[in-house]
């Protein structure tokens, strides 16, 4: 992964030199080149599970930033139910009690153009599958700022984020949290790709 492509370190250093050498107004003028006035941003709307699953299916559960395979988090949660001593899972991903696979491979929905920068919160064309690490690094940056390129949808069509094992794992684990897991399984089934399906209908 390449370093970020923005010039913030240099610009901030220039502003600090201007401040120290010429005073507060000079520092302000230098910093104005990267001004980001505070603004109110509408609260991020929740995405429907079915829409999320449609995006995961479209992208074959592969990160559109690094190309890596991702796994549906709730599948890993069930593995944690079955093997807590060797595959610990914490709902809030607490350090020390969460397996690194959960943090490294959980499938996340990310906004290609961040909502904070005017991107659509729900348009499927702005929604991408991401692994959690790429999602965390990208934050509210645009790809150009990071020097990243959007990866094409993978040809790894056989990869489904291990969701083909979801129901079997749930039953083996004693059917925990039925409302939660059944909702995910229903969304996965309802969102399976069909030739006539348009993501915008979600």
N, C-alpha and C positions, 0 to 999 in steps of 0.2 A: 504494500500500500504506500502510495507516494505521500510526501508531506503536504500539508495544506498549502493552497496556492495563494492565499491572501497575503497582503503586505502589512498586516497589523503590527508585528513586532517593530519593523522599521519606522512606520508612521508614528507609533506611540513613542519610540525613542526620540524621533525628531521633535515631537511635541514637548517631551520632557526637557530636551536641550533648550528649546525656545523659551520654556517657562523659566528655567534656571538662569539662562543668559540674558533674556530680554524682558522677563516679567510675565505676569498673569495673562495680559491681553495677547501677547505673542503666542503663549501656549495655547490659548483658546483658538486663535486663528489657525495654528498648525493642526489642532485636533479637529477643527471643523471639517477637514477633508474626509474624516471617517465618522461624521456626526450621526448619531442614532438617537433622535429625540424620544423621550419616554412616550409610550402610547398605550391606550387601553386595547387589549385584544380580546375578542369574544371567546368565551370558554369553549374549549375544544368539544365538539359534539361526539357522543359515543357512536361507534359504528355498530350496526347490526351484525350479529354473528354470521348470518347467511352471507352478507356482503363480504365480510372478512374471509370466509371460506371460499367464496367465488374468486377472490384475488389470489388466495393460496393455491387453488386449483389451477387458475390461469397460469401462474408462475411455476407450477409443479413444485411448490414448497422449496424453491431455491432463491437465495438472496439476490436481488437485482443489482446489488452494489459489488459484492465480491464473488458471486456465483456459487457460494457454498450451499450445501444441503441444510435445510432447517427441519425441525421436528415440532409438531404441535405440542405446546407446553403441557396440556392436560394429559397427553399420552405419557409424558415423562413423570407427571404427578402420580399416575397409577403405578408406574414402575417403583416410585418411591414408597407407595403404599405397600407394595409387595416385598420390597427389599430395603427397608429404612436404614439398616445398619451399613449397607454398602452403596446405596444410591439415595442419600437423604434429599428430601424435598421440603422446602419451607415456602409457604404461600407468598411471603414477601421477599423471597430469595435472600434470606439472612445469611451473611457470611459464616462459614464454618458448618452450617447445617443445610447447605444447598450444593448439590453435585455440580461441578464445573460445566458439565454438559448442558445443564438447564440454562445457565447464563450464556454459554457460547453458542448454543444451537436452537434456542427457542425462536419460533416463527413470530414475527411482529409485522404489523401493517404500518408502513411509513408513508408520509406525504412527500412526493418528489419535490414539489414546490411547497415549502412549509406554509401552513395556514397563517403563521405569524407574518409571512411575507406576501400574503394575498392569495395563496394557493387554495383551491377548492378542498373542503374538508371531506367531501363524499364522492366526488367524481372518480369513477374507477380508473380513468386515465392518469389521475394524479396519485393513485394508491399503488404501492409497491410492496411485495414481500421483502422483508429484510431480516437478517439475523440480528440478535440483540446487540452484539458489539458494533456492527455497522450503524445500526439505528442510534446508538448512544453517541458515536463519534459524529454522525451527520447532524444530529440535533436540529437547529433551525438554520443550518447552512444550505446553500444551493450547491449542486454538484461542482459547478465551475470554481467555487471558492475553495473546494477541497481538492481540486484537480482530479476528480473522479469522472468516470463515464458510466452511464446506465448500461448494464449488461442486458443482452437480448434474452428473451424467454428461452430457457434451457431446452435442449432436445432430450433431457433426461426425463422422458414422459413416464417412466415406470416408478419414479420416486413420488410418494404421496405423503411425506412427512410421518410415515409409520401409522397413518390413520386407518389402514386396512386391518390393523390389530386392535383398534380402540375397544370395540365391544367385548372381544375376548379377554382383553386385559381387565376391563371393568368388572366382568363377571368373575374372573379369577381373584380379583381384589375384594370380592364380597359386595359389589355394587355400592360403593361409597358415594355420597353426595349425589343421589339420583337426579335431582332437579338440574343441577349444574351439568353433569356429564351427559344426561339424555338430551339436554338442549344443544350441546355441542355436536353430538352424534346426529341429531335431526338436521342441524344446519349443514353439516358436512354432506349428508345424503341429499338434501334439497338443492345444494349448490353444485353438485357434480356437473361437469360440462355437458351441454347438449348442443348440437349444431345450431339450433334455432335460438339459443339463449343469448340475449344481449345483456352485458353486465350493467348497463344503465337501467335495466328494469328492476334491479335489486332495491 
